[in-house]
Amino acid sequence: MADTSRLCTVFLGSETGILKGVSLSRKQAFNFCNTQHLSRDQEVRVLCWGDSTESELLLGSRDGTVKTFSTEKGSFTETRSCGDPQGGCFTGLAITAGGLVTCVETGTLRVWREGSSEPAAELDAGKSVCRMRQSAAQRNKVATGGKENGLKIWDLEQPQSPPLFSAKNLRDNWLDLRRPQWVRDLAFIPDSEKVVTCTGYHQVHVFDPSSPQRRPVLEMEFGEHPLTALALPASGNTVVVGNTQGQVAMLDLRKGLVCGVLKGLAGGVRALQCHPSLPIVASCGLDRFLRIHSLEDRTLQHKVYLKSRLNCLLLASREDGGGAAAAGGEVKKEEERGEDDEVWEAMERVEEQPKRKTTTEEEEEGVQKKSKKKRKKGQD
């Protein structure tokens, strides 16, 4: 499996606990797990790279464990417990100089040292956290947000201090009624201190912690359904968002307008990620497909069916498979035995017997044959 894991340029986590890898250049897909011992407790919720060389992959499971997968060896090398499953599923995973950073739905954000079973630091990010993201420029900064839990930016080097930034709720509507909050995903905009969020009320907001304003400096909407995921291209001028109906669109962060829509999706979007250098975006979700779209002409470049509902994905930064293959390529599945294959193969094959003709049908055929014979005699 070591040779196959080195080929993969996209890794995905599924509801059944399977880590899947896809090689776009060779048009192959692989499973990296033992399919005989799968359960919903091992559902993969979050993925992140364990080092800058991308030789290790970290998986956050529903049961509160974090597994380390070596892309060089093609196998799992370590499993550690990072919290109680009663605290909720993982909503974020990151690596800093201080160690491993985890965040769960109840809002408990912890920093874990290497080889230690107790957290080195812990803070409360509030209830119902939906997402935790790390800043690529300042690795000690993370942002959190959730349902009725606005955007907050934390400094992990000062866990006992209040958040560096705490967003203020939107102004009341024209009926003087409070507007609800529901941050579903967020990201740090490159080369700036701004943070963009998408909400469960089909809104996209841009916050600027460097300004005195705690409310969004830019507000826009897309569609009529809850937004579930977003991703930022390398340019930082646009944002890609997806919703529960499988609609994915590119929005201009300068003008607040829709630039275009990516077509071809059929289920709710759960994860989006843009390549750090190539103009492509990867998406996955409930329809069990991984799709790669071009951000330049919005065409579908790759599409692969992976049999399980997908929760998260992670793109490798190397460029040997992102957009080099021909557009419209269908990825072949090798070593891809899903959890239902063994059940179907074990079932006995039943062949349908030909239907016996009824008495009325036999009588009608006999009358038709007699009429044909009479016609032939009359012609003679």
Contacts in CASP RR format, 6 or more apart in sequence:
PFRMAT RR
TARGET T0000
AUTHOR 0000-0000-0000
METHOD contacts of the structure
MODEL  1
MADTSRLCTVFLGSETGILKGVSLSRKQAFNFCNTQHLSRDQEVRVLCWG
DSTESELLLGSRDGTVKTFSTEKGSFTETRSCGDPQGGCFTGLAITAGGL
VTCVETGTLRVWREGSSEPAAELDAGKSVCRMRQSAAQRNKVATGGKENG
LKIWDLEQPQSPPLFSAKNLRDNWLDLRRPQWVRDLAFIPDSEKVVTCTG
YHQVHVFDPSSPQRRPVLEMEFGEHPLTALALPASGNTVVVGNTQGQVAM
LDLRKGLVCGVLKGLAGGVRALQCHPSLPIVASCGLDRFLRIHSLEDRTL
QHKVYLKSRLNCLLLASREDGGGAAAAGGEVKKEEERGEDDEVWEAMERV
EEQPKRKTTTEEEEEGVQKKSKKKRKKGQD
1 30 0 8 1.000
1 32 0 8 1.000
1 73 0 8 1.000
1 74 0 8 1.000
1 75 0 8 1.000
2 72 0 8 1.000
2 73 0 8 1.000
2 74 0 8 1.000
2 75 0 8 1.000
4 23 0 8 1.000
4 28 0 8 1.000
4 30 0 8 1.000
4 74 0 8 1.000
4 335 0 8 1.000
5 21 0 8 1.000
5 30 0 8 1.000
5 32 0 8 1.000
5 69 0 8 1.000
5 70 0 8 1.000
5 71 0 8 1.000
5 72 0 8 1.000
5 73 0 8 1.000
5 74 0 8 1.000
6 71 0 8 1.000
6 72 0 8 1.000
7 23 0 8 1.000
7 25 0 8 1.000
7 26 0 8 1.000
7 28 0 8 1.000
8 21 0 8 1.000
8 22 0 8 1.000
8 23 0 8 1.000
8 30 0 8 1.000
8 71 0 8 1.000
8 316 0 8 1.000
9 22 0 8 1.000
9 23 0 8 1.000
9 24 0 8 1.000
9 25 0 8 1.000
9 315 0 8 1.000
9 316 0 8 1.000
9 318 0 8 1.000
9 320 0 8 1.000
9 321 0 8 1.000
9 322 0 8 1.000
10 21 0 8 1.000
10 22 0 8 1.000
10 24 0 8 1.000
10 282 0 8 1.000
10 290 0 8 1.000
10 292 0 8 1.000
10 313 0 8 1.000
10 314 0 8 1.000
10 315 0 8 1.000
10 316 0 8 1.000
11 19 0 8 1.000
11 20 0 8 1.000
11 21 0 8 1.000
11 22 0 8 1.000
11 47 0 8 1.000
11 57 0 8 1.000
11 313 0 8 1.000
11 314 0 8 1.000
11 316 0 8 1.000
12 19 0 8 1.000
12 20 0 8 1.000
12 21 0 8 1.000
12 22 0 8 1.000
12 47 0 8 1.000
12 284 0 8 1.000
12 290 0 8 1.000
12 306 0 8 1.000
12 310 0 8 1.000
12 312 0 8 1.000
12 313 0 8 1.000
12 314 0 8 1.000
13 19 0 8 1.000
13 20 0 8 1.000
13 44 0 8 1.000
13 47 0 8 1.000
13 59 0 8 1.000
13 310 0 8 1.000
13 311 0 8 1.000
13 312 0 8 1.000
13 313 0 8 1.000
14 20 0 8 1.000
14 43 0 8 1.000
14 44 0 8 1.000
14 306 0 8 1.000
14 308 0 8 1.000
14 309 0 8 1.000
14 310 0 8 1.000
14 311 0 8 1.000
15 40 0 8 1.000
15 43 0 8 1.000
15 44 0 8 1.000
15 308 0 8 1.000
15 309 0 8 1.000
15 310 0 8 1.000
15 311 0 8 1.000
16 38 0 8 1.000
16 40 0 8 1.000
16 42 0 8 1.000
16 43 0 8 1.000
16 308 0 8 1.000
16 339 0 8 1.000
17 33 0 8 1.000
17 38 0 8 1.000
17 39 0 8 1.000
17 42 0 8 1.000
17 43 0 8 1.000
17 44 0 8 1.000
17 61 0 8 1.000
17 308 0 8 1.000
18 31 0 8 1.000
18 32 0 8 1.000
18 33 0 8 1.000
18 35 0 8 1.000
18 38 0 8 1.000
18 44 0 8 1.000
18 308 0 8 1.000
18 338 0 8 1.000
18 339 0 8 1.000
19 31 0 8 1.000
19 32 0 8 1.000
19 33 0 8 1.000
19 44 0 8 1.000
19 57 0 8 1.000
19 59 0 8 1.000
19 69 0 8 1.000
20 29 0 8 1.000
20 30 0 8 1.000
20 31 0 8 1.000
20 32 0 8 1.000
20 306 0 8 1.000
20 308 0 8 1.000
20 310 0 8 1.000
21 29 0 8 1.000
21 30 0 8 1.000
21 31 0 8 1.000
21 32 0 8 1.000
22 28 0 8 1.000
22 29 0 8 1.000
22 30 0 8 1.000
22 290 0 8 1.000
22 304 0 8 1.000
22 306 0 8 1.000
22 331 0 8 1.000
23 29 0 8 1.000
23 30 0 8 1.000
23 321 0 8 1.000
24 292 0 8 1.000
24 302 0 8 1.000
24 321 0 8 1.000
24 322 0 8 1.000
24 323 0 8 1.000
24 324 0 8 1.000
24 325 0 8 1.000
24 331 0 8 1.000
25 320 0 8 1.000
25 321 0 8 1.000
25 322 0 8 1.000
25 324 0 8 1.000
25 325 0 8 1.000
27 325 0 8 1.000
27 329 0 8 1.000
27 330 0 8 1.000
27 331 0 8 1.000
27 332 0 8 1.000
28 331 0 8 1.000
28 332 0 8 1.000
28 333 0 8 1.000
28 334 0 8 1.000
29 304 0 8 1.000
29 306 0 8 1.000
29 331 0 8 1.000
29 332 0 8 1.000
29 333 0 8 1.000
29 334 0 8 1.000
29 336 0 8 1.000
30 334 0 8 1.000
30 335 0 8 1.000
30 336 0 8 1.000
31 335 0 8 1.000
31 336 0 8 1.000
31 337 0 8 1.000
31 338 0 8 1.000
32 69 0 8 1.000
32 74 0 8 1.000
32 75 0 8 1.000
32 76 0 8 1.000
35 337 0 8 1.000
35 338 0 8 1.000
35 339 0 8 1.000
38 339 0 8 1.000
40 62 0 8 1.000
41 61 0 8 1.000
41 62 0 8 1.000
41 63 0 8 1.000
41 85 0 8 1.000
42 61 0 8 1.000
42 62 0 8 1.000
42 63 0 8 1.000
43 61 0 8 1.000
43 62 0 8 1.000
43 89 0 8 1.000
43 311 0 8 1.000
44 59 0 8 1.000
44 60 0 8 1.000
44 61 0 8 1.000
44 311 0 8 1.000
44 312 0 8 1.000
45 60 0 8 1.000
45 61 0 8 1.000
45 62 0 8 1.000
45 89 0 8 1.000
45 90 0 8 1.000
45 91 0 8 1.000
45 311 0 8 1.000
45 312 0 8 1.000
46 59 0 8 1.000
46 60 0 8 1.000
46 90 0 8 1.000
46 91 0 8 1.000
46 92 0 8 1.000
46 93 0 8 1.000
46 312 0 8 1.000
47 57 0 8 1.000
47 58 0 8 1.000
47 59 0 8 1.000
47 60 0 8 1.000
47 93 0 8 1.000
47 312 0 8 1.000
47 313 0 8 1.000
47 314 0 8 1.000
48 57 0 8 1.000
48 58 0 8 1.000
48 92 0 8 1.000
48 93 0 8 1.000
48 94 0 8 1.000
48 95 0 8 1.000
48 314 0 8 1.000
49 56 0 8 1.000
49 57 0 8 1.000
49 58 0 8 1.000
49 95 0 8 1.000
49 314 0 8 1.000
50 56 0 8 1.000
50 57 0 8 1.000
50 58 0 8 1.000
50 68 0 8 1.000
50 95 0 8 1.000
51 95 0 8 1.000
54 71 0 8 1.000
54 316 0 8 1.000
54 317 0 8 1.000
54 318 0 8 1.000
55 70 0 8 1.000
55 71 0 8 1.000
55 72 0 8 1.000
56 68 0 8 1.000
56 69 0 8 1.000
56 70 0 8 1.000
56 71 0 8 1.000
56 77 0 8 1.000
57 68 0 8 1.000
57 69 0 8 1.000
57 70 0 8 1.000
57 71 0 8 1.000
57 314 0 8 1.000
58 66 0 8 1.000
58 67 0 8 1.000
58 68 0 8 1.000
58 69 0 8 1.000
58 93 0 8 1.000
58 95 0 8 1.000
58 100 0 8 1.000
59 66 0 8 1.000
59 67 0 8 1.000
59 68 0 8 1.000
59 69 0 8 1.000
60 66 0 8 1.000
60 67 0 8 1.000
60 82 0 8 1.000
60 90 0 8 1.000
60 93 0 8 1.000
60 102 0 8 1.000
61 67 0 8 1.000
61 90 0 8 1.000
62 85 0 8 1.000
62 89 0 8 1.000
62 90 0 8 1.000
63 85 0 8 1.000
64 81 0 8 1.000
64 82 0 8 1.000
64 83 0 8 1.000
64 84 0 8 1.000
64 85 0 8 1.000
64 90 0 8 1.000
65 79 0 8 1.000
65 80 0 8 1.000
65 81 0 8 1.000
65 82 0 8 1.000
66 79 0 8 1.000
66 80 0 8 1.000
66 82 0 8 1.000
66 93 0 8 1.000
66 100 0 8 1.000
66 102 0 8 1.000
67 76 0 8 1.000
67 78 0 8 1.000
67 79 0 8 1.000
68 76 0 8 1.000
68 77 0 8 1.000
68 78 0 8 1.000
68 79 0 8 1.000
69 75 0 8 1.000
69 76 0 8 1.000
69 77 0 8 1.000
70 76 0 8 1.000
70 77 0 8 1.000
80 112 0 8 1.000
80 115 0 8 1.000
80 117 0 8 1.000
81 117 0 8 1.000
82 100 0 8 1.000
82 102 0 8 1.000
82 110 0 8 1.000
82 112 0 8 1.000
83 102 0 8 1.000
83 104 0 8 1.000
83 110 0 8 1.000
87 104 0 8 1.000
87 105 0 8 1.000
87 106 0 8 1.000
87 108 0 8 1.000
88 104 0 8 1.000
88 105 0 8 1.000
88 106 0 8 1.000
89 104 0 8 1.000
89 105 0 8 1.000
90 102 0 8 1.000
90 103 0 8 1.000
90 104 0 8 1.000
91 103 0 8 1.000
91 104 0 8 1.000
91 105 0 8 1.000
91 107 0 8 1.000
91 129 0 8 1.000
91 130 0 8 1.000
91 131 0 8 1.000
91 132 0 8 1.000
92 101 0 8 1.000
92 102 0 8 1.000
92 103 0 8 1.000
92 131 0 8 1.000
92 132 0 8 1.000
92 133 0 8 1.000
93 100 0 8 1.000
93 101 0 8 1.000
93 102 0 8 1.000
93 103 0 8 1.000
94 100 0 8 1.000
94 101 0 8 1.000
94 132 0 8 1.000
94 133 0 8 1.000
94 134 0 8 1.000
94 139 0 8 1.000
94 142 0 8 1.000
95 101 0 8 1.000
95 139 0 8 1.000
96 111 0 8 1.000
96 134 0 8 1.000
96 139 0 8 1.000
96 140 0 8 1.000
96 156 0 8 1.000
97 139 0 8 1.000
97 140 0 8 1.000
98 111 0 8 1.000
98 113 0 8 1.000
98 120 0 8 1.000
98 156 0 8 1.000
99 111 0 8 1.000
99 112 0 8 1.000
99 113 0 8 1.000
99 114 0 8 1.000
99 120 0 8 1.000
100 111 0 8 1.000
100 112 0 8 1.000
100 114 0 8 1.000
101 109 0 8 1.000
101 110 0 8 1.000
101 111 0 8 1.000
101 112 0 8 1.000
101 132 0 8 1.000
101 134 0 8 1.000
101 142 0 8 1.000
101 156 0 8 1.000
102 109 0 8 1.000
102 110 0 8 1.000
102 112 0 8 1.000
103 109 0 8 1.000
103 110 0 8 1.000
103 125 0 8 1.000
103 129 0 8 1.000
103 132 0 8 1.000
103 142 0 8 1.000
103 144 0 8 1.000
104 129 0 8 1.000
105 128 0 8 1.000
105 129 0 8 1.000
105 130 0 8 1.000
106 126 0 8 1.000
106 127 0 8 1.000
106 129 0 8 1.000
107 124 0 8 1.000
107 125 0 8 1.000
107 126 0 8 1.000
107 127 0 8 1.000
107 128 0 8 1.000
107 129 0 8 1.000
107 144 0 8 1.000
108 122 0 8 1.000
108 124 0 8 1.000
108 125 0 8 1.000
109 122 0 8 1.000
109 123 0 8 1.000
109 124 0 8 1.000
109 125 0 8 1.000
109 132 0 8 1.000
109 142 0 8 1.000
109 144 0 8 1.000
109 154 0 8 1.000
110 119 0 8 1.000
110 121 0 8 1.000
110 122 0 8 1.000
111 119 0 8 1.000
111 120 0 8 1.000
111 121 0 8 1.000
111 122 0 8 1.000
111 156 0 8 1.000
111 159 0 8 1.000
112 119 0 8 1.000
112 120 0 8 1.000
113 120 0 8 1.000
121 156 0 8 1.000
121 159 0 8 1.000
122 159 0 8 1.000
123 154 0 8 1.000
123 159 0 8 1.000
123 160 0 8 1.000
125 132 0 8 1.000
125 144 0 8 1.000
125 145 0 8 1.000
125 149 0 8 1.000
125 152 0 8 1.000
125 154 0 8 1.000
126 144 0 8 1.000
126 149 0 8 1.000
127 148 0 8 1.000
127 149 0 8 1.000
128 146 0 8 1.000
128 147 0 8 1.000
128 148 0 8 1.000
128 149 0 8 1.000
129 144 0 8 1.000
129 145 0 8 1.000
129 146 0 8 1.000
129 149 0 8 1.000
130 145 0 8 1.000
130 146 0 8 1.000
130 147 0 8 1.000
130 182 0 8 1.000
130 183 0 8 1.000
130 184 0 8 1.000
130 185 0 8 1.000
131 144 0 8 1.000
131 145 0 8 1.000
131 146 0 8 1.000
131 183 0 8 1.000
131 184 0 8 1.000
131 185 0 8 1.000
131 186 0 8 1.000
132 142 0 8 1.000
132 143 0 8 1.000
132 144 0 8 1.000
132 145 0 8 1.000
133 142 0 8 1.000
133 143 0 8 1.000
133 185 0 8 1.000
133 186 0 8 1.000
133 187 0 8 1.000
133 188 0 8 1.000
134 141 0 8 1.000
134 142 0 8 1.000
134 188 0 8 1.000
135 141 0 8 1.000
135 142 0 8 1.000
135 143 0 8 1.000
135 188 0 8 1.000
136 188 0 8 1.000
136 190 0 8 1.000
137 188 0 8 1.000
137 190 0 8 1.000
137 191 0 8 1.000
140 155 0 8 1.000
140 156 0 8 1.000
140 157 0 8 1.000
141 153 0 8 1.000
141 154 0 8 1.000
141 155 0 8 1.000
141 156 0 8 1.000
141 164 0 8 1.000
141 188 0 8 1.000
142 153 0 8 1.000
142 154 0 8 1.000
142 156 0 8 1.000
143 151 0 8 1.000
143 152 0 8 1.000
143 153 0 8 1.000
143 154 0 8 1.000
143 186 0 8 1.000
143 188 0 8 1.000
143 195 0 8 1.000
144 151 0 8 1.000
144 152 0 8 1.000
144 154 0 8 1.000
145 151 0 8 1.000
145 152 0 8 1.000
145 183 0 8 1.000
145 186 0 8 1.000
145 197 0 8 1.000
146 181 0 8 1.000
146 182 0 8 1.000
146 183 0 8 1.000
146 184 0 8 1.000
147 181 0 8 1.000
147 182 0 8 1.000
147 183 0 8 1.000
148 180 0 8 1.000
148 181 0 8 1.000
148 182 0 8 1.000
149 181 0 8 1.000
149 183 0 8 1.000
150 166 0 8 1.000
150 167 0 8 1.000
150 169 0 8 1.000
150 181 0 8 1.000
150 183 0 8 1.000
151 165 0 8 1.000
151 166 0 8 1.000
151 167 0 8 1.000
151 183 0 8 1.000
151 186 0 8 1.000
151 195 0 8 1.000
151 197 0 8 1.000
151 205 0 8 1.000
151 207 0 8 1.000
152 163 0 8 1.000
152 165 0 8 1.000
152 166 0 8 1.000
152 167 0 8 1.000
153 163 0 8 1.000
153 164 0 8 1.000
153 165 0 8 1.000
153 166 0 8 1.000
153 195 0 8 1.000
153 209 0 8 1.000
154 163 0 8 1.000
154 164 0 8 1.000
155 161 0 8 1.000
155 164 0 8 1.000
164 209 0 8 1.000
165 207 0 8 1.000
165 209 0 8 1.000
165 214 0 8 1.000
166 214 0 8 1.000
167 207 0 8 1.000
167 214 0 8 1.000
167 215 0 8 1.000
167 216 0 8 1.000
168 214 0 8 1.000
168 215 0 8 1.000
169 178 0 8 1.000
169 179 0 8 1.000
169 181 0 8 1.000
169 215 0 8 1.000
170 179 0 8 1.000
170 181 0 8 1.000
170 215 0 8 1.000
170 216 0 8 1.000
170 219 0 8 1.000
171 179 0 8 1.000
171 215 0 8 1.000
172 178 0 8 1.000
172 179 0 8 1.000
173 179 0 8 1.000
180 201 0 8 1.000
181 199 0 8 1.000
182 199 0 8 1.000
182 200 0 8 1.000
182 201 0 8 1.000
182 226 0 8 1.000
183 197 0 8 1.000
183 198 0 8 1.000
183 199 0 8 1.000
184 197 0 8 1.000
184 198 0 8 1.000
184 199 0 8 1.000
184 200 0 8 1.000
184 226 0 8 1.000
184 227 0 8 1.000
184 228 0 8 1.000
184 229 0 8 1.000
185 197 0 8 1.000
185 198 0 8 1.000
185 227 0 8 1.000
185 228 0 8 1.000
185 229 0 8 1.000
185 230 0 8 1.000
186 195 0 8 1.000
186 196 0 8 1.000
186 197 0 8 1.000
186 198 0 8 1.000
186 230 0 8 1.000
187 195 0 8 1.000
187 196 0 8 1.000
187 230 0 8 1.000
187 231 0 8 1.000
187 232 0 8 1.000
187 239 0 8 1.000
188 194 0 8 1.000
188 195 0 8 1.000
189 195 0 8 1.000
189 196 0 8 1.000
189 206 0 8 1.000
189 232 0 8 1.000
189 236 0 8 1.000
189 253 0 8 1.000
190 232 0 8 1.000
190 234 0 8 1.000
190 236 0 8 1.000
191 236 0 8 1.000
192 208 0 8 1.000
193 208 0 8 1.000
193 209 0 8 1.000
193 210 0 8 1.000
194 206 0 8 1.000
194 207 0 8 1.000
194 208 0 8 1.000
194 209 0 8 1.000
194 217 0 8 1.000
195 206 0 8 1.000
195 207 0 8 1.000
195 209 0 8 1.000
196 204 0 8 1.000
196 205 0 8 1.000
196 206 0 8 1.000
196 207 0 8 1.000
196 230 0 8 1.000
196 232 0 8 1.000
196 239 0 8 1.000
196 253 0 8 1.000
197 204 0 8 1.000
197 205 0 8 1.000
197 206 0 8 1.000
197 207 0 8 1.000
197 230 0 8 1.000
198 204 0 8 1.000
198 205 0 8 1.000
198 227 0 8 1.000
198 228 0 8 1.000
198 229 0 8 1.000
198 230 0 8 1.000
198 241 0 8 1.000
198 242 0 8 1.000
199 205 0 8 1.000
199 226 0 8 1.000
199 227 0 8 1.000
200 226 0 8 1.000
200 227 0 8 1.000
200 228 0 8 1.000
201 226 0 8 1.000
202 221 0 8 1.000
202 222 0 8 1.000
202 223 0 8 1.000
202 224 0 8 1.000
202 225 0 8 1.000
202 226 0 8 1.000
202 227 0 8 1.000
202 243 0 8 1.000
203 219 0 8 1.000
203 220 0 8 1.000
203 221 0 8 1.000
203 227 0 8 1.000
204 219 0 8 1.000
204 220 0 8 1.000
204 221 0 8 1.000
204 222 0 8 1.000
204 227 0 8 1.000
204 230 0 8 1.000
204 239 0 8 1.000
204 241 0 8 1.000
204 251 0 8 1.000
205 216 0 8 1.000
205 218 0 8 1.000
205 219 0 8 1.000
206 216 0 8 1.000
206 217 0 8 1.000
206 218 0 8 1.000
206 253 0 8 1.000
207 214 0 8 1.000
207 216 0 8 1.000
207 217 0 8 1.000
208 217 0 8 1.000
211 217 0 8 1.000
218 253 0 8 1.000
218 256 0 8 1.000
220 251 0 8 1.000
220 256 0 8 1.000
220 257 0 8 1.000
222 241 0 8 1.000
222 243 0 8 1.000
222 247 0 8 1.000
222 249 0 8 1.000
222 251 0 8 1.000
222 258 0 8 1.000
223 243 0 8 1.000
223 247 0 8 1.000
225 243 0 8 1.000
225 244 0 8 1.000
225 245 0 8 1.000
225 247 0 8 1.000
226 243 0 8 1.000
226 244 0 8 1.000
227 241 0 8 1.000
227 242 0 8 1.000
227 243 0 8 1.000
228 242 0 8 1.000
228 243 0 8 1.000
228 244 0 8 1.000
228 268 0 8 1.000
228 269 0 8 1.000
228 270 0 8 1.000
229 241 0 8 1.000
229 242 0 8 1.000
229 269 0 8 1.000
229 270 0 8 1.000
229 271 0 8 1.000
229 272 0 8 1.000
229 283 0 8 1.000
230 239 0 8 1.000
230 240 0 8 1.000
230 241 0 8 1.000
230 242 0 8 1.000
230 272 0 8 1.000
231 239 0 8 1.000
231 240 0 8 1.000
231 272 0 8 1.000
231 273 0 8 1.000
231 274 0 8 1.000
231 281 0 8 1.000
232 238 0 8 1.000
232 239 0 8 1.000
232 240 0 8 1.000
232 274 0 8 1.000
233 240 0 8 1.000
233 274 0 8 1.000
233 279 0 8 1.000
233 281 0 8 1.000
233 295 0 8 1.000
234 274 0 8 1.000
234 275 0 8 1.000
234 276 0 8 1.000
234 277 0 8 1.000
236 253 0 8 1.000
237 252 0 8 1.000
237 253 0 8 1.000
237 254 0 8 1.000
238 250 0 8 1.000
238 251 0 8 1.000
238 252 0 8 1.000
238 253 0 8 1.000
238 259 0 8 1.000
238 295 0 8 1.000
239 250 0 8 1.000
239 251 0 8 1.000
239 253 0 8 1.000
240 248 0 8 1.000
240 249 0 8 1.000
240 250 0 8 1.000
240 251 0 8 1.000
240 262 0 8 1.000
240 272 0 8 1.000
240 274 0 8 1.000
240 281 0 8 1.000
240 295 0 8 1.000
241 248 0 8 1.000
241 249 0 8 1.000
241 251 0 8 1.000
241 272 0 8 1.000
242 248 0 8 1.000
242 249 0 8 1.000
242 268 0 8 1.000
242 269 0 8 1.000
242 272 0 8 1.000
242 283 0 8 1.000
243 268 0 8 1.000
243 269 0 8 1.000
244 268 0 8 1.000
244 269 0 8 1.000
245 267 0 8 1.000
245 268 0 8 1.000
246 265 0 8 1.000
246 266 0 8 1.000
246 267 0 8 1.000
246 268 0 8 1.000
246 269 0 8 1.000
246 287 0 8 1.000
247 261 0 8 1.000
247 265 0 8 1.000
247 269 0 8 1.000
248 261 0 8 1.000
248 262 0 8 1.000
248 265 0 8 1.000
248 269 0 8 1.000
248 272 0 8 1.000
248 281 0 8 1.000
248 283 0 8 1.000
248 293 0 8 1.000
249 258 0 8 1.000
249 259 0 8 1.000
249 260 0 8 1.000
249 261 0 8 1.000
249 262 0 8 1.000
250 258 0 8 1.000
250 259 0 8 1.000
250 260 0 8 1.000
250 261 0 8 1.000
250 262 0 8 1.000
250 295 0 8 1.000
250 298 0 8 1.000
251 257 0 8 1.000
251 258 0 8 1.000
251 259 0 8 1.000
252 258 0 8 1.000
252 259 0 8 1.000
260 298 0 8 1.000
261 298 0 8 1.000
262 281 0 8 1.000
262 283 0 8 1.000
262 293 0 8 1.000
262 298 0 8 1.000
262 300 0 8 1.000
263 298 0 8 1.000
263 300 0 8 1.000
264 291 0 8 1.000
264 300 0 8 1.000
265 283 0 8 1.000
265 287 0 8 1.000
265 289 0 8 1.000
265 291 0 8 1.000
266 287 0 8 1.000
266 289 0 8 1.000
267 285 0 8 1.000
267 286 0 8 1.000
267 287 0 8 1.000
268 285 0 8 1.000
268 286 0 8 1.000
268 287 0 8 1.000
269 283 0 8 1.000
269 284 0 8 1.000
269 285 0 8 1.000
270 284 0 8 1.000
270 285 0 8 1.000
270 286 0 8 1.000
270 310 0 8 1.000
270 311 0 8 1.000
270 312 0 8 1.000
271 283 0 8 1.000
271 284 0 8 1.000
271 285 0 8 1.000
271 310 0 8 1.000
271 311 0 8 1.000
271 312 0 8 1.000
271 313 0 8 1.000
272 281 0 8 1.000
272 282 0 8 1.000
272 283 0 8 1.000
273 281 0 8 1.000
273 282 0 8 1.000
273 313 0 8 1.000
273 314 0 8 1.000
273 315 0 8 1.000
274 280 0 8 1.000
274 281 0 8 1.000
274 282 0 8 1.000
274 295 0 8 1.000
274 315 0 8 1.000
275 281 0 8 1.000
275 282 0 8 1.000
275 315 0 8 1.000
275 317 0 8 1.000
275 319 0 8 1.000
275 322 0 8 1.000
276 315 0 8 1.000
276 317 0 8 1.000
277 317 0 8 1.000
277 319 0 8 1.000
278 319 0 8 1.000
278 322 0 8 1.000
278 323 0 8 1.000
279 294 0 8 1.000
279 295 0 8 1.000
279 296 0 8 1.000
280 292 0 8 1.000
280 293 0 8 1.000
280 294 0 8 1.000
280 295 0 8 1.000
280 301 0 8 1.000
280 322 0 8 1.000
280 323 0 8 1.000
281 292 0 8 1.000
281 293 0 8 1.000
281 295 0 8 1.000
282 290 0 8 1.000
282 291 0 8 1.000
282 292 0 8 1.000
282 313 0 8 1.000
282 315 0 8 1.000
283 290 0 8 1.000
283 291 0 8 1.000
283 293 0 8 1.000
283 313 0 8 1.000
284 290 0 8 1.000
284 291 0 8 1.000
284 306 0 8 1.000
284 310 0 8 1.000
284 312 0 8 1.000
284 313 0 8 1.000
285 309 0 8 1.000
285 310 0 8 1.000
285 311 0 8 1.000
286 309 0 8 1.000
286 310 0 8 1.000
288 305 0 8 1.000
288 306 0 8 1.000
288 307 0 8 1.000
288 308 0 8 1.000
288 309 0 8 1.000
288 310 0 8 1.000
289 303 0 8 1.000
289 304 0 8 1.000
289 305 0 8 1.000
289 306 0 8 1.000
290 302 0 8 1.000
290 303 0 8 1.000
290 304 0 8 1.000
290 306 0 8 1.000
290 310 0 8 1.000
290 313 0 8 1.000
290 331 0 8 1.000
291 300 0 8 1.000
291 302 0 8 1.000
291 303 0 8 1.000
292 300 0 8 1.000
292 301 0 8 1.000
292 302 0 8 1.000
292 303 0 8 1.000
292 322 0 8 1.000
292 323 0 8 1.000
293 299 0 8 1.000
293 300 0 8 1.000
293 301 0 8 1.000
294 301 0 8 1.000
294 323 0 8 1.000
294 327 0 8 1.000
299 327 0 8 1.000
299 328 0 8 1.000
300 327 0 8 1.000
300 328 0 8 1.000
301 322 0 8 1.000
301 323 0 8 1.000
301 325 0 8 1.000
301 327 0 8 1.000
301 328 0 8 1.000
301 329 0 8 1.000
302 325 0 8 1.000
302 328 0 8 1.000
302 329 0 8 1.000
302 331 0 8 1.000
303 328 0 8 1.000
303 329 0 8 1.000
303 330 0 8 1.000
303 331 0 8 1.000
304 330 0 8 1.000
304 331 0 8 1.000
304 333 0 8 1.000
305 333 0 8 1.000
306 333 0 8 1.000
306 336 0 8 1.000
307 336 0 8 1.000
307 338 0 8 1.000
307 339 0 8 1.000
307 340 0 8 1.000
308 338 0 8 1.000
308 339 0 8 1.000
357 365 0 8 1.000
END
